[in-house]
């Protein structure tokens, strides 16, 4: 790619907290060191995996040409697509940004959310599955697992971006001398020695990338440790009766394996009761079309219900922290020899609800204020959450005392269905299932929308309280629209917009609430949880 009138266009796709901004700044400085005139724009992310972050850069040959910079990448015009994480790389490729003669450079490792660790979410996108797609989509493709490469180099995973930067320099995709890449790292001044060491390792990626191909996906290994459940004949028969196609059958099998591991077969039977109820209503509708023939509502409920029932509590945390494969994974990730003694220290910060959630009786917590007919249910504020009592705990899990303490919590698993936390979770699940059933009697698109909305409730602690409040606002919003006599198609479209905003990442619940309030023409000063109530939103 020589200097010409048209700029060199580069799109960097990453996950919040991965260092996409640092990587883009290195590219910016390298272009300047190479004699180009770079311009760029970016959307910085947060420190948790909540969604995509994108950085777009254009490298011009002459300074006067920078006036033609476009802040938005055009589909089919990006010459170099860089992905710091596999799913975000595939997402950018799917959007069609890459030009026909474009190049791809990326890491095939995954940054998994908690929900993604369940195969019920659709399984894992592995490097083996994705690499052929990437190679077909680009004229020049350089992809490998940069996190595993960092381990191979004896470095921490923080070196992944610098290793990928080195591989980009060695590939010759950008017309920059290698020294321009080095000087960019030095110029920015962040962990220079560490990043230069990783960069030099990345320059030699052709020498060691074959060693990475034999490494397995860690999350898939953990799933493999789950035992196959021994289901009673009656439950097995009921499963087979509603397994009308391969997709639903697979979902039910995964749910059985997961929920029996999470609790027991009776817990899975409770799940099956709910799915069967929805299935009978879904299959028994009078008018049928292609979507209803495929039982889309039943399939969404079956998938999301298993996720909702496997909520995170103290028992589940203790189970995860004491699994044998966790210690094996830590030893492997940190390259600890078999004869080396090491310590594992876990930090916990449970709030009052989490501390008392396993008790079989209530503790007088703050009740939920019922919203009036012309209101949306409130969202919890930061001030409210900060007033909740919490406890800071430091547990050395590798010690006998710490391990026994967590095992003691795990032994409380039989009490889970009698706990206050379970009662709260099941009440919320029942609200969702009842809303799906009511919608099935009205409109299939509405039922499908509400079925999918169950995934809005996620996380634990304050995140779960906020997302549950947002879901209740979602249902109140749909009810208000129906009361105003809007056409069902318009109601579904507005509900889709609410759901999209609520699932859009940090601040999504607040944006969705604001959208609903403005759509309903509510007086925000009287009911808006972002302005009237004390404290800032979460």
N, C-alpha and C positions, 0 to 999 in steps of 0.2 A: 504494500500500500504506500505509494509515493505521495509527496506533497502535491495537492491539486486544489482546484477551486472548491470542490465538494469536501466537507469536513469528514474526519474519521469519527464515526458515531459508536459510542460504547454504552451499554446498559448493564448495570450491576444489580442483581437481584439477591436479596439476603433476608434473614430473619432478624427481628428486633433483638438487639443485644449481641449480635455476632461480630460487630466491628465493620459493618459495611461502610460506615462513614469514613473510618480510618483507611480502608482499602481504596475507596474512591479518592481520598485525598492523596494517597500515594500515586495513583494513576494521574491525577491532576498535576502533581509536582514532576513526575517522570516525563509527561508530555512537555512541560515547560523546559525541563532540562534538555530535552531532545530538540528544542528549537521551535516547538509548536506554540500556539496560543489557545490554551484550553478555557472552556466555559462549561459550567455544570450546575445541576440542580438536584436536590435530594429530599427525601422524606425520612428523617432519622427515626429509629425505632426505640422501643423500651427494652428493659433488661429481662423481659420474660417473653416466651414464644406466644405472641398474640396475633401475629399476622405478618404480611410481607412488608419489607422496606425496599425502596427502589431508588437508585441513583443513576442519573442520565448525564453523560458528558459528550461534548463535541470538541474535537481538536482541529483548529484552523491553521492554515499555512501562513496567513498574514493577519496582522492585528485588525485591519479595517473590516475583515470578513466576519469578525465576532458579532457584528450587528445583526447578522442573519441567524443567530442562535435561536433554535426552537426549544422552549422549555418542556415540550412534550415529545416523546419518541413516536415516530410514525411507523405504522405497521409495514413490514417489509423493507425498512430502511436502516435498521441497526446492523452494523457491520461486525461488531464483536459483542457477544452476549456472555456475561460472566455471572456464574451462580455460586454463592458461598454455601448453598445447601440444596440438596437434590430436588425437593418438592418445589421450591421457589424457582429453580432453574427450569423445571418442566412447565411450571405455570407461565413463565415468561415466553417460553417456546410455543406453548399452546396458543397464546394470545397473538402469535404471528408477527412479532416484532422483527425477527431475524430476516436479513436479506437472503436472496437465493445463493449468493456466494459468501455468506457470512461464516463466522467462526464461533465456536463455543469453547469456553474454558470454565471448568467448574469442579466443585467437590461433590462427591456422591454420598456423603454422610447425611444422616437425618438428625434433625432437632425435633424430637417427638413431644407432642403435648401429652398430658395425662390420659385424655380420652383416646388418643391414637394408639396407645399401648394395648388397647383392646381390639382384637380382630373384628369385633362387631362393627367397628368404624369403617370396615371395608378392607382391612388387611394392610400390609406394608407395601410401599413402592420401593423395591430393592434396586440396587445398582444393576443386577443382572437383567431385570425387566426394563430399566430405563435406558441403559447404555445403547442398545440398538436403536431406540427412538431418537436419541440425541445424535447418533452418528448419521442416521438418515436425514435428519433435519439440518445438518451443517456440512459445509464443504471441508472444514478443518475442525476436528473435535479433540480436545485434550481434557479428559475427565478422570478423576481418581478420588479416593477417600482421603482428604487432606488431614482429617483428625487421626486416622490410623497411620498415616505417613508421619505425623508428628510423634506418635509413639515409637515408630520405627527409628526415628532420629534421636530418641531418648529425650524428647522435649514434651512439654505439656500441650494440651489441645489448643492453648492460646496461640501456638505457633502455626496453626492451620492456614491462616490468611497469608502469612509471609511465605509459607511454602508454596501456596497457590500463586502468589505474586512471582516467585522465582520460576515456577513452571511456565507462567505467561511470558516472562522474559526469554526463557530458553526456546519457546515455541516459534519465535519470530513473527507472530501474528501482528504485533504492533511494530512499526518501523522505528523503534527506539533502541539505542545501544544499551548493552547490559549495565554500563556504568550509570546511565540515566535512572534506571530502576534503583540501583544502590544509593545514589545521591538523594533520591526521593525519600527513602527510609531515613537517611541521616538528617535530611532537612526538617522532617516533621518532628523528629526528636523524641519519639515514644519508644522506650525499651530498645534503643538502637542496637546494642550488641546482641541481644536475644533475637531480634527480628532479622538482623543480618545473617546470623547463624542459620536461622530457618530458611532465609532466602537462598543462601548458598546450597543448602540441601535440596530445595525445590529446583534449582538449576540443573540438578542431576536426576530429574524425575524418571528419565528413560532407563536409568540403571536399576532402580528399585521398585518401579510400579508393579512389576510382575509378582513381587512378594506380597502385595496387598490382596491379590485376587482370591487367595485361599481363606481369607478371614471371613467368618460368618457374621450375620447380623445379630447383635446382642439381644435386641428385644425379641426376635424370633426364637432365640435359644431359650429365653425365659418362659415364653409361652409353651415351648416343648416340654418344660418341666411339670406342667399341670397334668395331673392324672386324668385318665378317662373315667367319667362317673359310672357307677353301677346303678342304673335306674330301675325301679320296680317295673314289672311288666305292664301294669296299668298306665303308668306315666309314659312308657315307651309307646304303647298303643295310641295314646292320645296325641303324642308328637307326630307319629306317622299319619294320623288321620288328617291333620291340618298341614302337613308338608306337601302341599299341592304342586310345588315346583322346586327345582334345585336351589334357587336363591333363598326361598323361605326355609327349606330343609337345612341348608347350611347355617343360616342365622340361628335356628333353633338348636342345632348341635353345638354351635359355639356358645350359645347362652347356657345350655345345660352344663357344659364343661366349666364355664366361668362361674356361674352362680353356685354350683355344687362345691366348687373350691372356695368361693367366697363365704358360703354359709353351709347349706346341706340340701338334700333332695327335696325336703318339704318346702324349702324356700323356692326352689325351682318350680315345684308344683304350683305355688302361689302365682308365680310368673306365668305359667302355662294357662292357668285359669283366666287371667286377664287377656292374654293373647287370643285364646279360644273365643272369648266373649266378643272381642272386636272382629275376629274372623267371621263368626256367624252373622254378625250385623253387616259386615262388608260384603260377604258372599250372598246374603239374602236380599240385597237391594233389588227392586223391581226392574228399573231401567239400567242397562249395562252399556258401557263403551269400552274401548281398549284399555284405558287406565284402570277401570274397575275390574275388568277381566284379569288384569295383572295383580290385583289386590294390593295396590300401592299403599293404601292406608294401613292395612294389616302388617305389611313388611316394615314400614317405618315405625309403627308401634312396637313390633317385635324387637327391632334393633335398639331403639332408644330406651325402651322399658328396661332392658337388661343393664344398660349403662346407668340408668337412674337408680335401680335397685342395688347396684354395686357401689354405693356411695362411700366416700372416704370417712372413716371414723377412727377412734383410737385403736380398735381391734385390727382394722385393716393396716394402719400404719405399723403397728407392732409386727404384723405378719410379714410385711414387706421388708422391714429392717432386719429381721432375723432369718431370712431365707438363706440357705447354704449357697445358692448360686450368686447371691449378692456379694458375699465375701470372695467367691471365686472371681467374679467380675472385677471387683476392686483390685484384687491382687494382679489380675491380668492388665488392667488399664494403667496401673501405676508401676508395672514391671517389678513387682516384689518377688524375690526368690522364695522358694518353698521353706528354706531354713531361716528366713528373716522374720523377726518378731515385729509386728506393727499394731497400731491402735486405730480404732474407728470411733470417732466421737460424733454423736448426732445432737443437733440443737432443735428444740421444740418450743413453740410459743402458743400453747392452746388458750383460747378464750373461755369465758364462762360456759357457753353452750357446749363447747367441746369437752370441757372438764366434767360436766354433769350429764352429758348426753347418754351415758350408759346406765344412769340410774333409772329405776322403774317408776319413779314418781317425779312430778314437776318440782321446780325450785323457785317458782314465782318470778320468772323472767318477764320482760316487757312484752305485752300482747300486741297483736297487730290491729291498728285502727281500721275499722271498716270504712271504705270510701263511700261517699254519698253518690247518688245516681249521676250527678253532673261532674264527678271528680274521677281522676285516675288515682289508683293506689300510690301511696308515697314510696319513694326510694330512700333507703337509709343514707344518712349523711356521714361524713368523716367524723364529725364531732360525736355523734351517737356511738360510732364504732370505737372511738378512742375511750369513751367512758365505760366500755365493757371491761370487767375485770379479766386479767390474763395472767399467765404464769410463764416465766422464762426457765426452761429446763435444759440441762446439759447432761447427756447420758453417754457414758463410754460403753458403746454396744459390744465392743470386743472383750470387755471384762466380764467376769462371772456374774458380778452383781448387776451390771447394766443389762446383760443378756437375759438374766433371770427375770428382771423387772419387766422387760418387754414381753417375754414369754408368758408372764403372769397376766398381762393385759390380753394376750392372744387367747389364753384359756377361758376368757370371759365370752368367747364367741357364742356359746349356746344361749347367753342372756340377751343377745342383740335384738331378737324379735320382740322382747318385752321392754325394751329401753324407750326412754322419751325421744331419743333421736330417731329411732325407727318409726315411732308414732307420728312425728312431724313429717318425716320423709314420705311415709305412706299416705298421709293426708294430702300432701302436695301431689303425689302421683295420682291419687284418686280424683282430685280436681281436674287434672289433665285428661285422664281417661274419660271422665264424665263429659268434658267439653268435646272430646272427639266423638263420643256416642251421639250427643245432641246435634253436632254438625252433620253426622252421617244421615240424619233424618231430614236435613235441609238441603245441603249441596255438597257434592263430592269434592270439588275444589277447595271448599272451605274446610272440610274434614281433613283433607290431605295437608293443608296449611297448618292446622292446629296440631295434627300428629307430628309434623316436623318441628313445631315450636317447642315440643318437650325437650329438645336438645339445648334450648336456651338456658336451662337450669344446669349449672356446672360448677366445678370447683368445690371448695369447702370454706368454712368460716364466713368471713365477711363477703367473699365473692359469691358464695352460694346464697346468702341472704339477699344480696343485691340482685342477682339474676332471677331469683324466685319472685321478688317484688316486680321486676321488669316483666316477667311472664304474666303475672296477675294484671299488670297494666295493659299488656297485650290483649288479654281476653276482655277486659273492660272496654278497651278501645273498639274491638270488633262488635261487642254488644251495643255500644253507643251508636256506631255506624248503622247497625241494623234497626235500632229504634228510630233513627232519622229517615228511614225508608230509602236508603241508597240501593242501587242495583247490586245484586250479589257479585257480579264481575268486578265492579268498582271496589267493593268491600275487600275482596280477595287481593286485588292489586295493592290497595293501601296496607293490608296486612302483610303482604310480601315485603313492602318497603320497610315496615316496622321491624320485621324479622331480620332483614338484611342489615339494618342499622344495629340492632341489638347484638348480632353475631359478628360485628365488624372489628372487635378488638377492644382495647382499653377505652373507656368512656362510651362504649356502644350502648349500654343501658340508658345512660343519660341522654344521648342523642336520639334514641328511639322514643324516650318519654317526651322529649321536646317536640319531636315530629308529631306525635299523637296529640299533644296538647294544642299545637298550632292548627292541626287539621280539624280538630273539634271546636276551634275558636274559643278555647277556655281562657279565662282570665288568669294568666300565669302568676300574677302577683298574689293571688289568693290561694292557689293550690300547688304552685311549682315547688318541688322539694329542693330545687337548686338555688332558690332565692329567698323564700320566706323563712325556712327553717334554719336553725343555727348551724353553723359549720359549712364547709365546702363538700361537694359530692366526692364519692370515692373515685 
